[in-house]
Amino acid sequence: MAEDAEKEFQSYLAYKKEENVEKPPAFRKHFCPNTFPVVGTYDITLDSHEDLLQMLRAGCVVVQGNKSCTLPKDTDLPKEVFNGRCRLSQWSFTCAKDVITWLDAGIEKIILTPEQWESYSADLPAERIILDLGCMPDLNTLSISSENLLAGVVVDQSNNVNDAEQRVFWQKALEFMTYHKIQLSVQMSLLSNEESNQELEELVRTSDKDGVELWSLSAFEMKKRYGPWWFGKMFCASLYTDRSDKLYATCVMDYAGRLLGMVYSSWESIARSFVEGIGIYQSRNRGLWRKGESSGNTQKLVRIEVDCDRDALAFYVHQTGEGFCHRPAVTCFDHLPRGIKHLEQTCFDRVKNAPAGSYTKKLIDDPSGLLRAKIVEEAGELADAETPEEVFLSF
């Protein structure tokens, strides 16, 4: 399976390197490239946790449930679901309390049918609810209150109507979204074809609308269509670059949002980062670059974000070892040590390298006695401080 995946991916990369290709690859037919972002869809009955973790690394994920899974305790979803930007769809909620339980557990938004929303709306925060309107609904019948504004609506693609009807519907949907200032999400259909997606893409581009996103099919269906590297393909299909080398400027950030360094990413490095869950970049001199492969200063990938023009990336990572920079240093921009992070690094260094017989070593070797007493003493002085000078002296 790994060899097949590698062969398929190399075939994909070979396509990307071709010049003046007239026909787009199959996966680009569905993703409206360079227009609006794509959100991955995870089906808990079909897809693996590895698929879910890949999608979480790109930010938002739609988690599709079933009638047997009502509450968080009924599932084996990984903890990342409740710490990330996840939305629940097609879930069997019996009352508003069930919805609130999921929201309190950390789910970002819940997708409800209009019937569910009508029943539960009085007890739910509208800003965390998305309405599932089905296939090409009559938007004129939907009543949205300005005092109780929803997070957005989702509609299904359809190939069962002619092009003229499609165009009229999507134009109304875009106007509806703009008027109410809410998100418009489009759920891919198993019957989606190139023509209907190009129609929607053109509408969005000419209308210059923000706040539109496309939801993929489940990972199971996407892998059947596009192979094991489907998610990297999907993510990259919505990116844009005018560089001759087809690279993307990439800011590498730590989990606190501090800039560690500036690198470049390629289609290959992005796709592999999603699969392997580590920081992988494209060196302009050395080719594919797995951060820390030689130095040991590895990175765990938390998520990848795209800027507003969809031509630059931010990799959020957990950096290990001495840091990102080759000097070595925590960041390539940290010429003068400062801030809480530097204090943290100093403390770790003192603990690791405290000389025998020093006061620091005595504190470390007696955590429940001497160290505890010192922490209590310093905390008491800070609590009793009444002026800025006393606060400063307490340290």
Secondary structure as a PSIPRED ss2 file (coil, helix, strand):
# PSIPRED VFORMAT (PSIPRED V4.0)

   1 M C   1.000  0.000  0.000
   2 A H   0.000  1.000  0.000
   3 E H   0.000  1.000  0.000
   4 D H   0.000  1.000  0.000
   5 A H   0.000  1.000  0.000
   6 E H   0.000  1.000  0.000
   7 K H   0.000  1.000  0.000
   8 E H   0.000  1.000  0.000
   9 F H   0.000  1.000  0.000
  10 Q H   0.000  1.000  0.000
  11 S H   0.000  1.000  0.000
  12 Y H   0.000  1.000  0.000
  13 L H   0.000  1.000  0.000
  14 A H   0.000  1.000  0.000
  15 Y H   0.000  1.000  0.000
  16 K H   0.000  1.000  0.000
  17 K H   0.000  1.000  0.000
  18 E C   1.000  0.000  0.000
  19 E C   1.000  0.000  0.000
  20 N C   1.000  0.000  0.000
  21 V C   1.000  0.000  0.000
  22 E C   1.000  0.000  0.000
  23 K C   1.000  0.000  0.000
  24 P C   1.000  0.000  0.000
  25 P C   1.000  0.000  0.000
  26 A H   0.000  1.000  0.000
  27 F H   0.000  1.000  0.000
  28 R H   0.000  1.000  0.000
  29 K H   0.000  1.000  0.000
  30 H C   1.000  0.000  0.000
  31 F C   1.000  0.000  0.000
  32 C C   1.000  0.000  0.000
  33 P C   1.000  0.000  0.000
  34 N C   1.000  0.000  0.000
  35 T C   1.000  0.000  0.000
  36 F C   1.000  0.000  0.000
  37 P C   1.000  0.000  0.000
  38 V E   0.000  0.000  1.000
  39 V E   0.000  0.000  1.000
  40 G E   0.000  0.000  1.000
  41 T E   0.000  0.000  1.000
  42 Y E   0.000  0.000  1.000
  43 D E   0.000  0.000  1.000
  44 I C   1.000  0.000  0.000
  45 T C   1.000  0.000  0.000
  46 L C   1.000  0.000  0.000
  47 D C   1.000  0.000  0.000
  48 S C   1.000  0.000  0.000
  49 H H   0.000  1.000  0.000
  50 E H   0.000  1.000  0.000
  51 D H   0.000  1.000  0.000
  52 L H   0.000  1.000  0.000
  53 L H   0.000  1.000  0.000
  54 Q H   0.000  1.000  0.000
  55 M H   0.000  1.000  0.000
  56 L H   0.000  1.000  0.000
  57 R C   1.000  0.000  0.000
  58 A C   1.000  0.000  0.000
  59 G C   1.000  0.000  0.000
  60 C E   0.000  0.000  1.000
  61 V E   0.000  0.000  1.000
  62 V E   0.000  0.000  1.000
  63 V E   0.000  0.000  1.000
  64 Q E   0.000  0.000  1.000
  65 G C   1.000  0.000  0.000
  66 N C   1.000  0.000  0.000
  67 K C   1.000  0.000  0.000
  68 S C   1.000  0.000  0.000
  69 C C   1.000  0.000  0.000
  70 T C   1.000  0.000  0.000
  71 L C   1.000  0.000  0.000
  72 P H   0.000  1.000  0.000
  73 K H   0.000  1.000  0.000
  74 D H   0.000  1.000  0.000
  75 T C   1.000  0.000  0.000
  76 D C   1.000  0.000  0.000
  77 L C   1.000  0.000  0.000
  78 P C   1.000  0.000  0.000
  79 K C   1.000  0.000  0.000
  80 E H   0.000  1.000  0.000
  81 V H   0.000  1.000  0.000
  82 F H   0.000  1.000  0.000
  83 N H   0.000  1.000  0.000
  84 G C   1.000  0.000  0.000
  85 R E   0.000  0.000  1.000
  86 C E   0.000  0.000  1.000
  87 R E   0.000  0.000  1.000
  88 L E   0.000  0.000  1.000
  89 S E   0.000  0.000  1.000
  90 Q C   1.000  0.000  0.000
  91 W C   1.000  0.000  0.000
  92 S C   1.000  0.000  0.000
  93 F C   1.000  0.000  0.000
  94 T C   1.000  0.000  0.000
  95 C C   1.000  0.000  0.000
  96 A H   0.000  1.000  0.000
  97 K H   0.000  1.000  0.000
  98 D H   0.000  1.000  0.000
  99 V H   0.000  1.000  0.000
 100 I H   0.000  1.000  0.000
 101 T H   0.000  1.000  0.000
 102 W H   0.000  1.000  0.000
 103 L H   0.000  1.000  0.000
 104 D H   0.000  1.000  0.000
 105 A H   0.000  1.000  0.000
 106 G C   1.000  0.000  0.000
 107 I C   1.000  0.000  0.000
 108 E C   1.000  0.000  0.000
 109 K E   0.000  0.000  1.000
 110 I E   0.000  0.000  1.000
 111 I E   0.000  0.000  1.000
 112 L E   0.000  0.000  1.000
 113 T C   1.000  0.000  0.000
 114 P H   0.000  1.000  0.000
 115 E H   0.000  1.000  0.000
 116 Q H   0.000  1.000  0.000
 117 W H   0.000  1.000  0.000
 118 E H   0.000  1.000  0.000
 119 S H   0.000  1.000  0.000
 120 Y H   0.000  1.000  0.000
 121 S H   0.000  1.000  0.000
 122 A H   0.000  1.000  0.000
 123 D H   0.000  1.000  0.000
 124 L C   1.000  0.000  0.000
 125 P C   1.000  0.000  0.000
 126 A H   0.000  1.000  0.000
 127 E H   0.000  1.000  0.000
 128 R H   0.000  1.000  0.000
 129 I E   0.000  0.000  1.000
 130 I E   0.000  0.000  1.000
 131 L E   0.000  0.000  1.000
 132 D E   0.000  0.000  1.000
 133 L E   0.000  0.000  1.000
 134 G E   0.000  0.000  1.000
 135 C E   0.000  0.000  1.000
 136 M C   1.000  0.000  0.000
 137 P C   1.000  0.000  0.000
 138 D C   1.000  0.000  0.000
 139 L H   0.000  1.000  0.000
 140 N H   0.000  1.000  0.000
 141 T H   0.000  1.000  0.000
 142 L C   1.000  0.000  0.000
 143 S C   1.000  0.000  0.000
 144 I C   1.000  0.000  0.000
 145 S C   1.000  0.000  0.000
 146 S C   1.000  0.000  0.000
 147 E C   1.000  0.000  0.000
 148 N C   1.000  0.000  0.000
 149 L C   1.000  0.000  0.000
 150 L C   1.000  0.000  0.000
 151 A C   1.000  0.000  0.000
 152 G E   0.000  0.000  1.000
 153 V E   0.000  0.000  1.000
 154 V E   0.000  0.000  1.000
 155 V E   0.000  0.000  1.000
 156 D E   0.000  0.000  1.000
 157 Q C   1.000  0.000  0.000
 158 S C   1.000  0.000  0.000
 159 N C   1.000  0.000  0.000
 160 N C   1.000  0.000  0.000
 161 V C   1.000  0.000  0.000
 162 N C   1.000  0.000  0.000
 163 D H   0.000  1.000  0.000
 164 A H   0.000  1.000  0.000
 165 E H   0.000  1.000  0.000
 166 Q H   0.000  1.000  0.000
 167 R H   0.000  1.000  0.000
 168 V H   0.000  1.000  0.000
 169 F H   0.000  1.000  0.000
 170 W H   0.000  1.000  0.000
 171 Q H   0.000  1.000  0.000
 172 K H   0.000  1.000  0.000
 173 A H   0.000  1.000  0.000
 174 L H   0.000  1.000  0.000
 175 E H   0.000  1.000  0.000
 176 F H   0.000  1.000  0.000
 177 M H   0.000  1.000  0.000
 178 T H   0.000  1.000  0.000
 179 Y H   0.000  1.000  0.000
 180 H H   0.000  1.000  0.000
 181 K C   1.000  0.000  0.000
 182 I C   1.000  0.000  0.000
 183 Q E   0.000  0.000  1.000
 184 L E   0.000  0.000  1.000
 185 S E   0.000  0.000  1.000
 186 V E   0.000  0.000  1.000
 187 Q E   0.000  0.000  1.000
 188 M C   1.000  0.000  0.000
 189 S C   1.000  0.000  0.000
 190 L C   1.000  0.000  0.000
 191 L C   1.000  0.000  0.000
 192 S C   1.000  0.000  0.000
 193 N C   1.000  0.000  0.000
 194 E H   0.000  1.000  0.000
 195 E H   0.000  1.000  0.000
 196 S H   0.000  1.000  0.000
 197 N H   0.000  1.000  0.000
 198 Q H   0.000  1.000  0.000
 199 E H   0.000  1.000  0.000
 200 L H   0.000  1.000  0.000
 201 E H   0.000  1.000  0.000
 202 E H   0.000  1.000  0.000
 203 L H   0.000  1.000  0.000
 204 V H   0.000  1.000  0.000
 205 R H   0.000  1.000  0.000
 206 T H   0.000  1.000  0.000
 207 S H   0.000  1.000  0.000
 208 D C   1.000  0.000  0.000
 209 K C   1.000  0.000  0.000
 210 D C   1.000  0.000  0.000
 211 G C   1.000  0.000  0.000
 212 V E   0.000  0.000  1.000
 213 E E   0.000  0.000  1.000
 214 L E   0.000  0.000  1.000
 215 W E   0.000  0.000  1.000
 216 S E   0.000  0.000  1.000
 217 L E   0.000  0.000  1.000
 218 S E   0.000  0.000  1.000
 219 A H   0.000  1.000  0.000
 220 F H   0.000  1.000  0.000
 221 E H   0.000  1.000  0.000
 222 M H   0.000  1.000  0.000
 223 K H   0.000  1.000  0.000
 224 K H   0.000  1.000  0.000
 225 R H   0.000  1.000  0.000
 226 Y H   0.000  1.000  0.000
 227 G C   1.000  0.000  0.000
 228 P C   1.000  0.000  0.000
 229 W C   1.000  0.000  0.000
 230 W H   0.000  1.000  0.000
 231 F H   0.000  1.000  0.000
 232 G H   0.000  1.000  0.000
 233 K H   0.000  1.000  0.000
 234 M H   0.000  1.000  0.000
 235 F H   0.000  1.000  0.000
 236 C H   0.000  1.000  0.000
 237 A H   0.000  1.000  0.000
 238 S C   1.000  0.000  0.000
 239 L C   1.000  0.000  0.000
 240 Y C   1.000  0.000  0.000
 241 T C   1.000  0.000  0.000
 242 D C   1.000  0.000  0.000
 243 R C   1.000  0.000  0.000
 244 S C   1.000  0.000  0.000
 245 D C   1.000  0.000  0.000
 246 K C   1.000  0.000  0.000
 247 L C   1.000  0.000  0.000
 248 Y E   0.000  0.000  1.000
 249 A E   0.000  0.000  1.000
 250 T E   0.000  0.000  1.000
 251 C E   0.000  0.000  1.000
 252 V E   0.000  0.000  1.000
 253 M E   0.000  0.000  1.000
 254 D E   0.000  0.000  1.000
 255 Y C   1.000  0.000  0.000
 256 A C   1.000  0.000  0.000
 257 G C   1.000  0.000  0.000
 258 R C   1.000  0.000  0.000
 259 L E   0.000  0.000  1.000
 260 L E   0.000  0.000  1.000
 261 G E   0.000  0.000  1.000
 262 M E   0.000  0.000  1.000
 263 V E   0.000  0.000  1.000
 264 Y E   0.000  0.000  1.000
 265 S E   0.000  0.000  1.000
 266 S C   1.000  0.000  0.000
 267 W H   0.000  1.000  0.000
 268 E H   0.000  1.000  0.000
 269 S H   0.000  1.000  0.000
 270 I H   0.000  1.000  0.000
 271 A H   0.000  1.000  0.000
 272 R H   0.000  1.000  0.000
 273 S H   0.000  1.000  0.000
 274 F H   0.000  1.000  0.000
 275 V H   0.000  1.000  0.000
 276 E H   0.000  1.000  0.000
 277 G C   1.000  0.000  0.000
 278 I E   0.000  0.000  1.000
 279 G C   1.000  0.000  0.000
 280 I E   0.000  0.000  1.000
 281 Y E   0.000  0.000  1.000
 282 Q E   0.000  0.000  1.000
 283 S E   0.000  0.000  1.000
 284 R C   1.000  0.000  0.000
 285 N C   1.000  0.000  0.000
 286 R C   1.000  0.000  0.000
 287 G E   0.000  0.000  1.000
 288 L E   0.000  0.000  1.000
 289 W E   0.000  0.000  1.000
 290 R E   0.000  0.000  1.000
 291 K C   1.000  0.000  0.000
 292 G C   1.000  0.000  0.000
 293 E C   1.000  0.000  0.000
 294 S C   1.000  0.000  0.000
 295 S C   1.000  0.000  0.000
 296 G C   1.000  0.000  0.000
 297 N C   1.000  0.000  0.000
 298 T C   1.000  0.000  0.000
 299 Q E   0.000  0.000  1.000
 300 K E   0.000  0.000  1.000
 301 L E   0.000  0.000  1.000
 302 V E   0.000  0.000  1.000
 303 R E   0.000  0.000  1.000
 304 I E   0.000  0.000  1.000
 305 E E   0.000  0.000  1.000
 306 V E   0.000  0.000  1.000
 307 D C   1.000  0.000  0.000
 308 C C   1.000  0.000  0.000
 309 D C   1.000  0.000  0.000
 310 R C   1.000  0.000  0.000
 311 D C   1.000  0.000  0.000
 312 A E   0.000  0.000  1.000
 313 L E   0.000  0.000  1.000
 314 A E   0.000  0.000  1.000
 315 F E   0.000  0.000  1.000
 316 Y E   0.000  0.000  1.000
 317 V E   0.000  0.000  1.000
 318 H E   0.000  0.000  1.000
 319 Q E   0.000  0.000  1.000
 320 T C   1.000  0.000  0.000
 321 G C   1.000  0.000  0.000
 322 E C   1.000  0.000  0.000
 323 G C   1.000  0.000  0.000
 324 F C   1.000  0.000  0.000
 325 C E   0.000  0.000  1.000
 326 H C   1.000  0.000  0.000
 327 R C   1.000  0.000  0.000
 328 P C   1.000  0.000  0.000
 329 A E   0.000  0.000  1.000
 330 V C   1.000  0.000  0.000
 331 T C   1.000  0.000  0.000
 332 C C   1.000  0.000  0.000
 333 F C   1.000  0.000  0.000
 334 D C   1.000  0.000  0.000
 335 H C   1.000  0.000  0.000
 336 L C   1.000  0.000  0.000
 337 P C   1.000  0.000  0.000
 338 R C   1.000  0.000  0.000
 339 G H   0.000  1.000  0.000
 340 I H   0.000  1.000  0.000
 341 K H   0.000  1.000  0.000
 342 H H   0.000  1.000  0.000
 343 L H   0.000  1.000  0.000
 344 E H   0.000  1.000  0.000
 345 Q H   0.000  1.000  0.000
 346 T H   0.000  1.000  0.000
 347 C H   0.000  1.000  0.000
 348 F H   0.000  1.000  0.000
 349 D H   0.000  1.000  0.000
 350 R H   0.000  1.000  0.000
 351 V H   0.000  1.000  0.000
 352 K H   0.000  1.000  0.000
 353 N H   0.000  1.000  0.000
 354 A C   1.000  0.000  0.000
 355 P C   1.000  0.000  0.000
 356 A C   1.000  0.000  0.000
 357 G C   1.000  0.000  0.000
 358 S C   1.000  0.000  0.000
 359 Y H   0.000  1.000  0.000
 360 T H   0.000  1.000  0.000
 361 K H   0.000  1.000  0.000
 362 K H   0.000  1.000  0.000
 363 L H   0.000  1.000  0.000
 364 I H   0.000  1.000  0.000
 365 D H   0.000  1.000  0.000
 366 D C   1.000  0.000  0.000
 367 P H   0.000  1.000  0.000
 368 S H   0.000  1.000  0.000
 369 G H   0.000  1.000  0.000
 370 L H   0.000  1.000  0.000
 371 L H   0.000  1.000  0.000
 372 R H   0.000  1.000  0.000
 373 A H   0.000  1.000  0.000
 374 K H   0.000  1.000  0.000
 375 I H   0.000  1.000  0.000
 376 V H   0.000  1.000  0.000
 377 E H   0.000  1.000  0.000
 378 E H   0.000  1.000  0.000
 379 A H   0.000  1.000  0.000
 380 G H   0.000  1.000  0.000
 381 E H   0.000  1.000  0.000
 382 L H   0.000  1.000  0.000
 383 A H   0.000  1.000  0.000
 384 D H   0.000  1.000  0.000
 385 A C   1.000  0.000  0.000
 386 E C   1.000  0.000  0.000
 387 T C   1.000  0.000  0.000
 388 P H   0.000  1.000  0.000
 389 E H   0.000  1.000  0.000
 390 E H   0.000  1.000  0.000
 391 V H   0.000  1.000  0.000
 392 F H   0.000  1.000  0.000
 393 L H   0.000  1.000  0.000
 394 S C   1.000  0.000  0.000
 395 F C   1.000  0.000  0.000
